[in-house]
Amino acid sequence: MKSFIHSKLWPVAVGTFLLLAAAGCGRDNVKVYHVDASDATTPTPPPAAPVAMPSAMPNGLPAPDNSGQPSLQYVLPAGWEKKAPTQMRVASFGVSQAGKQADVSVIPLAGAAGTDPANVNRWRGQVGLGALPESDVAKLAEKVTVGEQPADLYDLAGTAPGSSEAERILGVILHRDDTAWFFKMTGESALVEQEKPAFIAFLKSVQFGAPAAAPAPMDMSQLPSAHPPIDGMTPGASTAGAAAGDKPTWTIPAGWQEGPLAQFLVAKYVIADAAGAQASVNVSSLTGDGGGLLPNVNRWRKQLGLDSVTDADLVNLPAIDASGVKATLIELSGTDGRTGKPAQLVGVVLPLGGQTWFYKLMGDATVVAQQKDALIQFVQSAKYPAGQ
């Protein structure tokens, strides 16, 4: 089965909302700030620029739940004005000089949030540039650090659509755990170019603290009935069964470190070997069949750049015993759509008491292979609340 069950997640709902632009004003001295992702959000009117992104999600779509994201500490460059966070942004700044303006935003999105080339090409479109093949996009990346973590910076200069004004974007993509962090400066070309050293210094100063709070589970019935599923979850399916009070207890394997929760996750663990290679374990739960086995297998396959399969391909999938029922075991190998690196996935789908539990171990192929048995033992050790 391993030969054909091998998943690059293209988020349908939130991944398409990475078009970031706004204007800011004011100057300030260098300051050190601590930003909690749980700060109350204050939606602001969308900027006038045609490529701008509104500060709140469109009507009918739930806002990303960033309450489980790490808090941020950073050094604010001189001349940058701190603004209130919004539904999308966990940090926001404005820069103004001699009538020229630039906007800086920090947005974390759980999951792959689209591929890096797709996001860079979207930014290119915002400054009137055409899309490039993935291989050419990779050549544009400048290596920078966000805190002590490596990230890619893309310096894109052109003109805003519908305008002859020169505009520039400095866009940085950092993959941290299962979250894509987007740091972006957009504005008048000369000002953005002048502020690039300050922007890079800001990135280096960023430190990630502990999550401010665990995210509340989302009821997928908030989505319109005609809305496409998010991350393979169907409208009407609820995560209510995975609320904090209903969380199972497990025997945590040695070397597994608890990681920050993101939207839809009940638990998360990060595993690293001596060489620094990593994998992560995500646990989530949905009511009923969770959208069905096939859509979830194909969702995982897409995360590894693999083609979809059919129900007939799932007939002979292996099973393991867990909590008195049979759970389906899935093993996939492919390329991580976020990083472009070879990766492996071991997943367990466990239907139990009107809920379906999803356990996913994904990351470096060597680490995943070493941790497969530990994952199975972890699943089999679970003790679920009464009624499940």
HELIX and SHEET records of a PDB file:
HELIX    1   1 ASP A  116  GLN A  126  1                                  11    
HELIX    2   2 GLU A  134  LEU A  140  1                                   7    
HELIX    3   3 SER A  189  SER A  205  1                                  17    
HELIX    4   4 MET A  220  GLN A  222  5                                   3    
HELIX    5   5 ALA A  240  ALA A  242  5                                   3    
HELIX    6   6 ALA A  244  ASP A  246  5                                   3    
HELIX    7   7 LEU A  293  GLN A  303  1                                  11    
HELIX    8   8 ASP A  311  LEU A  314  5                                   4    
HELIX    9   9 ALA A  365  SER A  381  1                                  17    
SHEET    1   A 3 LYS A  31  VAL A  35  0                                        
SHEET    2   A 3 PRO A  70  LEU A  76 -1                                        
SHEET    3   A 3 GLN A 207  PRO A 211 -1                                        
SHEET    1   B 7 TRP A  80  LYS A  83  0                                        
SHEET    2   B 7 ALA A  91  GLN A  97 -1                                        
SHEET    3   B 7 LYS A 100  ALA A 110 -1                                        
SHEET    4   B 7 THR A 179  GLU A 188 -1                                        
SHEET    5   B 7 ALA A 166  ARG A 176 -1                                        
SHEET    6   B 7 GLN A 149  THR A 159 -1                                        
SHEET    7   B 7 GLU A 142  VAL A 146 -1                                        
SHEET    1   C 7 GLN A 257  GLU A 258  0                                        
SHEET    2   C 7 LEU A 265  ALA A 272 -1                                        
SHEET    3   C 7 GLN A 278  THR A 287 -1                                        
SHEET    4   C 7 GLN A 355  GLY A 363 -1                                        
SHEET    5   C 7 PRO A 342  LEU A 352 -1                                        
SHEET    6   C 7 VAL A 325  THR A 335 -1                                        
SHEET    7   C 7 ALA A 319  ALA A 322 -1                                        
END                                                                             
